[in-house]
Amino acid sequence: MKIVGIGGGTGLPVLLSGLREIQQSHAESLEITAVVTVSDSGGSTGALREAFAMPAMGDIRKCMVALAPEHSVLTSVCKHRFDNPQSFAGHSLGNLILSALYQMNGDFAAAVRQAGELLELQGRVLPATYVPVTLCALHEDDGIVRGESNIPRPGRRIRRVWFDVQNPPAAPGVLEALRDADAIVLGPGSLYTSVVPNLLVAGIVYAILESKAIKIYVTNLMTQAGETEGYSAADHLSALLEYLPAVDVCVLNSSAIGTGVAERYLRSGAEIVSGSPEDEDRIRRRGTLPVAVPLLKVGETKARHDSEALARLVVSLARGFTAAHEVLTVNGR
């Protein structure tokens, strides 16, 4: 079973860690690939990409950690962030290793591959593109913003996003992985700054549409201030369909989110992503099947997807879709 996750941020690693655990338990034989955005511009990543004129590596590092052996010393070291001396403050060692490999190679895709070999990943992590790109956004008030970390603006809705480099090439292996996949999963993660940027890379949308894989979109549990304020699940899907015109399944969380957790998010301008019956009808009318299941990780102070529950759902959907496709093929449809 070949599963490709598309995204970045903190969302895609949740799916990847769940798939890795399923693979480790020998419950399923999985080939896991992550296609990761490289347009982050904040924090350690932003400073290093500017210093070395390279694509952003922070989301790549997070996905690698999610697919690395959990109790490896090297995995733990890659998570470490320096707090002293001042010149290293805020940098993670994983980001520095990727930067060093890039400086040695001059090839970002090769640097990512070598880092994956060092960490003995139980899957592959591929940058969406190997060239430096800057994400830009047009807001509904006609304001234009450059830089991923500058895009979320509370109270200002996003109309569209694009790269400063038109049609940047896909990194080696990305298009082949998408075409050969059994399941392609978009999200969870920031809609406009983690998921959609991957779809702006040359050939990726066409490869997804050409693939016989089931296309699954996992909606977020909460909206994001300055990015998806007031969006329902159907609104998230509608925005995604502007960049990728075919999604088979839209996954919604049916677990109740506690009042205390919801109130903490509300104070920052975020709220629960609604998935009402009316919302599910809107999703169906877009030609996408809504699937609502309990996906909330219990006992957390923040709203987080349960990685194993999400991974099991993805595998189940992929198996069902593959079986249905085989039946239709046998019947000559």
C-alpha positions in Angstrom: 0.0 0.0 0.0 1.6 3.2 -1.2 0.5 6.3 0.7 1.6 9.8 -0.1 1.0 12.7 2.4 1.1 16.3 1.1 1.5 19.3 3.4 3.8 20.6 6.1 3.8 22.4 9.4 2.7 20.4 12.4 -0.2 18.7 10.6 1.5 16.3 8.1 3.9 14.9 10.8 0.8 13.7 12.7 -0.3 11.6 9.8 3.2 10.3 9.2 3.8 9.3 12.8 0.5 7.3 12.8 1.4 5.5 9.5 4.9 4.7 10.9 3.4 3.1 14.0 1.0 1.0 11.9 4.0 -0.1 9.8 6.1 -0.9 12.9 3.3 -3.0 14.4 3.3 -5.0 11.2 -0.5 -4.4 10.9 0.0 -3.2 7.3 2.8 -3.3 4.8 3.1 0.4 3.9 5.3 2.5 1.6 5.1 6.0 3.1 6.1 9.2 1.2 5.8 12.8 2.3 5.7 15.6 -0.2 6.5 18.7 1.9 6.3 22.4 1.3 9.5 24.5 1.3 8.1 28.0 1.5 8.3 28.6 5.3 9.9 32.0 6.1 9.8 32.4 9.8 12.0 31.6 12.8 15.1 29.4 12.4 14.0 28.3 9.0 13.7 31.8 7.7 17.1 32.9 9.0 18.9 29.9 7.5 17.2 30.0 4.1 18.1 33.6 3.8 21.7 32.9 5.0 22.3 30.0 2.5 19.8 31.0 -0.3 18.2 27.6 0.0 14.6 26.3 0.2 13.0 26.2 3.6 13.9 23.1 5.7 11.9 23.4 8.9 8.8 21.4 7.7 11.1 18.8 6.1 12.8 18.3 9.5 9.5 17.9 11.3 8.4 15.2 8.8 11.7 13.4 9.1 11.4 13.3 12.8 7.9 11.8 12.4 9.2 9.0 10.2 12.5 8.3 12.2 12.9 5.6 14.8 11.2 7.0 17.9 14.0 6.1 20.4 17.0 7.0 18.3 19.5 9.3 19.9 20.0 11.1 16.5 16.2 11.7 16.2 16.2 13.3 19.7 19.3 15.4 18.8 17.6 16.7 15.7 14.7 18.0 17.8 17.1 20.0 20.0 17.0 23.8 19.8 19.9 25.9 21.0 19.3 28.5 23.6 22.9 29.7 24.0 25.1 31.2 22.6 23.1 34.0 21.1 24.2 33.3 17.6 22.6 29.9 17.7 19.5 30.8 19.7 16.3 29.4 18.3 18.0 27.1 15.7 17.3 23.4 15.8 20.1 21.0 15.1 18.1 19.3 12.5 17.8 22.6 10.5 21.5 23.1 10.8 22.3 19.6 9.6 20.1 20.1 6.5 21.8 23.4 5.9 25.2 21.9 6.2 24.3 19.1 3.8 23.0 21.6 1.3 26.1 23.7 1.5 28.2 20.6 0.9 26.1 19.4 -2.0 24.6 22.5 -3.6 21.6 20.2 -4.2 18.6 20.5 -1.8 16.9 17.2 -2.9 20.2 15.4 -2.3 20.7 17.0 1.1 17.2 15.8 2.1 17.9 12.3 0.9 21.2 12.1 2.8 19.5 13.4 6.0 16.9 10.7 5.6 19.6 8.1 5.3 21.3 9.4 8.5 18.0 9.1 10.4 17.1 5.7 8.9 13.6 6.9 8.0 10.8 4.4 7.7 9.6 6.1 4.6 10.6 8.9 2.3 10.5 12.7 2.7 10.6 14.7 -0.5 10.7 18.5 -0.9 7.9 19.6 -3.2 10.5 21.6 -5.1 14.3 22.0 -4.9 14.4 25.7 -5.7 13.9 28.6 -3.2 10.4 30.0 -3.4 8.6 32.8 -1.6 4.9 32.4 -1.0 2.7 35.5 -1.8 -0.9 36.2 -1.0 -3.6 38.5 -2.2 -6.2 39.4 0.5 -9.8 40.4 -0.1 -8.9 44.0 0.5 -6.5 43.8 -2.5 -3.5 43.9 -0.2 -0.5 41.8 -1.3 1.9 40.1 1.2 5.2 38.3 0.6 6.5 35.6 2.8 4.7 32.7 4.4 5.1 33.9 8.0 3.6 37.3 7.0 0.5 36.0 5.3 -1.9 35.3 8.3 -3.5 38.6 9.0 -6.4 38.6 11.5 -9.6 40.0 10.0 -8.3 39.8 6.4 -9.4 36.9 4.3 -7.1 35.4 1.7 -8.3 35.5 -1.9 -5.4 33.5 -3.5 -1.7 32.5 -3.0 1.1 32.0 -5.5 4.9 31.8 -5.6 7.3 34.5 -6.7 8.8 31.9 -9.0 6.3 30.8 -11.6 5.9 27.0 -12.0 9.0 25.9 -9.9 10.0 22.4 -10.9 9.1 19.4 -8.8 11.9 17.7 -6.9 13.1 14.3 -8.1 10.7 11.5 -7.2 7.7 13.7 -6.4 5.6 13.2 -9.6 6.4 9.5 -9.8 5.3 9.0 -6.1 2.0 10.7 -6.8 1.3 8.8 -10.0 2.1 5.4 -8.4 0.2 6.1 -5.1 -2.7 4.1 -3.7 -3.8 7.0 -1.5 -2.9 10.7 -1.7 -3.7 12.6 1.6 -3.8 16.4 1.8 -3.6 17.7 5.3 -4.2 18.2 8.1 -2.4 21.5 8.3 -2.6 25.2 7.4 -4.7 25.4 4.3 -3.0 28.3 2.5 0.5 28.0 3.9 1.1 24.3 4.3 -1.2 22.4 1.9 -1.8 24.6 -1.1 1.8 25.7 -1.7 2.6 22.1 -2.8 0.0 22.4 -5.5 1.7 25.5 -6.9 4.7 23.4 -8.0 4.8 22.5 -11.7 3.3 19.1 -12.5 2.0 18.2 -9.1 -1.7 18.9 -9.7 -1.6 17.0 -13.0 0.2 14.1 -11.4 -2.5 13.9 -8.6 -5.3 14.0 -11.2 -3.6 11.4 -13.4 -3.1 9.1 -10.4 -5.6 6.3 -9.8 -5.1 6.8 -6.0 -8.0 7.9 -3.7 -7.6 11.6 -3.0 -8.3 12.4 0.6 -8.5 15.8 2.2 -8.3 16.0 6.1 -9.9 19.1 7.4 -8.4 20.9 10.4 -10.0 20.6 13.8 -9.9 24.4 14.3 -9.9 27.4 12.1 -6.7 29.6 12.0 -6.8 33.3 12.8 -5.8 35.3 9.8 -6.0 32.4 7.4 -9.3 30.5 7.6 -11.3 32.6 10.0 -15.0 31.6 9.9 -14.4 28.7 7.5 -16.5 25.6 7.8 -15.3 22.2 6.6 -17.1 22.9 3.3 -15.4 26.2 3.0 -12.0 24.6 3.5 -12.8 22.1 0.7 -14.1 24.8 -1.6 -10.9 26.7 -1.3 -8.8 23.6 -1.9 -10.8 22.8 -5.0 -9.7 26.1 -6.6 -6.2 24.6 -6.8 -7.0 20.9 -7.1 -10.3 20.3 -8.9 -10.9 16.7 -7.7 -11.0 15.4 -4.2 -12.7 12.0 -3.5 -13.1 12.1 0.3 -13.3 15.0 2.8 -12.5 13.7 6.4 -14.2 15.5 9.3 -13.8 15.1 13.0 -16.9 14.1 14.8 -15.4 14.2 18.4 -16.6 16.9 20.7 -13.9 19.4 21.6 -14.0 20.4 25.2 -15.2 23.9 26.3 -11.9 24.8 27.9 -9.8 23.9 24.9 -12.3 25.7 22.5 -12.2 28.8 24.7 -8.4 29.0 24.6 -8.5 28.9 20.8 -11.4 31.5 20.7 -9.2 34.0 22.6 -6.7 33.8 19.7 -9.4 34.2 17.0 -9.8 30.5 16.2 -12.9 28.3 16.5 -14.1 24.8 15.9 -14.4 23.8 12.2 -18.0 23.0 11.8 -19.1 19.8 10.1 -22.9 20.0 10.3 -25.3 18.0 8.2 -25.8 21.1 6.1 -22.1 21.3 5.7 -21.8 17.7 4.7 -24.5 18.3 2.0 -22.4 21.1 0.6 -19.4 18.8 0.4 -21.5 16.2 -1.4 -22.6 18.8 -3.9 -19.0 19.4 -4.8 -18.7 15.7 -5.8 -16.7 14.8 -2.6 -17.8 12.2 -0.1 -17.8 13.5 3.5 -16.5 11.0 6.1 -17.1 12.1 9.8 -15.3 10.0 12.4 -13.9 10.6 16.0 -10.3 11.9 15.4 -9.6 14.1 18.4 -6.6 13.1 20.6 -7.9 12.9 24.1 -6.2 14.4 27.2 -4.5 17.2 25.3 -4.6 20.9 26.2 -4.6 21.7 22.4 -6.9 20.3 19.7 -4.8 17.7 18.0 -5.7 14.8 15.6 -5.1 11.3 17.0 -2.3 10.1 14.8 -3.1 6.4 14.9 -6.8 6.9 14.4 -6.2 9.1 11.4 -3.6 6.7 9.9 -6.0 3.7 10.4 -8.8 5.6 8.6 -6.6 6.5 5.7 -5.5 2.9 5.3 -9.1 1.7 5.5 -10.3 4.2 2.9 -7.4 3.3 0.6 -8.1 -0.5 0.9 -11.9 0.1 0.3 -11.2 2.3 -2.7 -8.7 -0.2 -4.2 -11.1 -3.1 -3.7 -13.9 -1.2 -5.4 -11.7 -0.2 -8.3 -10.6 -3.8 -8.8 -14.3 -5.0 -8.9 -15.1 -2.3 -11.5 -12.1 -3.3 -13.6 -13.1 -7.0 -13.5 -16.6 -6.0 -14.6 -15.2 -4.0 -17.5 -16.2 -0.5 -16.2 
